[in-house]
Amino acid sequence: MKAIWNNTVLAESSDTVVVEGNHYFPADSVNSNYLTSSRTHTTCPWKGVASYYTLTIDGKTNPDAAWFYPDPKPAAGQIRDRVAFWKGVQVVD
């Protein structure tokens, strides 16, 4: 699987975990050069507190377009150390 935005591959891995229709990529498969930590946090009742990244590529930004759970609840342990994308990021095979 690949995560692509602004004609750039953000992440690539054959080891994604799909939860609620979202592919969670291993953190080490994500190009962190395009990510900036965001102050945004949301809470999921069964996954826990999510943190977000803003994407920046070639002067374009996509706020909060990637998220991860730094300390997921036990029911979501399979997404620990993984990153998912949305907001126009294409995830393709």
VEXLUM-830155 format. One record per residue: y, x, z of N, C-alpha, C in turn. Coordinates in pm, whole numbers, plus 50000, padded with zeros to 5 digits. Layout:
REM residues N
YXZYXZYXZ;...
REM end
This chain:
REM residues 93
498815008450000500005000050000501255008950000;502295003649938503595010549936504675000749977;505655005650051506854998150082507985004350001;508654996149919509655001149825510944993249841;512055000449847513374994149845514335003349773;515214997549693516205005249617515525015949532;514415012149469513635021049381513115033549452;512925032749583512465044049661511275039849747;510235048249749509075045649833509425049549976;509405039650065509715041950207508485045950286;507335040250246506075042750317504935040950219;503865048550242502665047150158501435050350243;500475040950241499265042950320498175033250275;496945037750284495805028850261495335022750392;496025026350501495635021750635496745013150697;496975001250638497934992150698497174981550777;497854975950874497304964950954498144952650922;497504941850882498234929750847498224920150965;499434916551010499614906951118500664896951072;500314884251076501214873551036501794875950896;500964881250806501364883550668502174896050643;502434903950747503204916350733502294928350742;502504937950652501754950550656502474960050749;501774964750850502294974750943501734988350900;502644997250861502275010650815502215020250933;501285029950929501305040251033502665047251033;503195049751151504525055851161504615068951085;503535076651083503595089551014503525088350862;503355076050809503375074050664504745069350615;505675067550708507025062550676507975074350665;508795074450561509785085050543510985082250634;511015089050746512045086450847513445090750802;513535098250690514855102150640515705090150600;515055078850573515765066850530516045056950643;515595060150763515695050950876516745055350977;517505045651028518435048051137518155037451243;518035041651366517785032051474518885021651482;518475009451507519404998251522519434994151669;520484987051706520564981851843519864968351856;519384963051744518754949851743517384950151809;517114940151889515794938051951515504923151948;514254919851925513814905951933512544905652016;512194893752064510994892452147510044882452084;508804886552072507724877852028506864874852151;506494862252172505734858752292504404866152306;503764869652194502454876052206502444890752166;503494895352093503544909552053504434917752146;505474911752200506374919152289507754920852227;508454931452267509824933952222509804943252101;510434938451992510534946351869511854953851865;511794965751808512994973651780513124974851629;514324977651580514594977351436515204990251386;515044992251255515695003251183516524997351070;517635003751041518415000850921518025011050816;517855006450693517515015350582518785019850512;518835032550473519955037750395519405046550285;519705042650160519235050150044520355050249940;520725062049896521745063549792523005055349821;523455055649945524695048949983524565034050007;523385028249986523165014050013522455012550147;522845002250223522194999950351521554986250354;520504985150431519774972650451519534971550601;520454964850672520384964350818519114957550870;518504963850968517354958151039516204954250947;515994961850841514964958450741513584963850776;513484971450883512184976350930512114974051080;510904971351129510764969151273509444974751322;509414976651453508214981951519508214977351664;507054978351724506894974651865506564987351943;507544993052014507295005652086506245004252195;506154992452253505184990252361504614976052346;503774973952244503284960352221502404955352335;502374942152349501474936052448500024938752407;499094937952501497684941052470497124933552349;497514921052330496994913152217497424918852082;498484926952082499004932851958498854947951956;497934953052031497744967552041497494974451908;496974967051810496664973051680497914976951601;499104972251643500324975951571501134986751643;500594992251749501265003351817501405015051718;502555021551720502845032951632502815029251484;503235016851453503275012151315504625005451288;504995005251159506285000051116506054989751005;506774978651012506714968250909508094966550846;508114960150730509354958750653509564944250608;510824940850580511204927850526512564929250462;513284918050441514644918150388514744925350254;513884921450160513954926950026513124939350000;512474944450104511564955750084510274950150024;509864955549911508634951249845507474959049903;506424951849938505174958249981504154955049874;503704965449804502814963749689501584972449704;500554968349633499284975749635499304987049535;
REM end
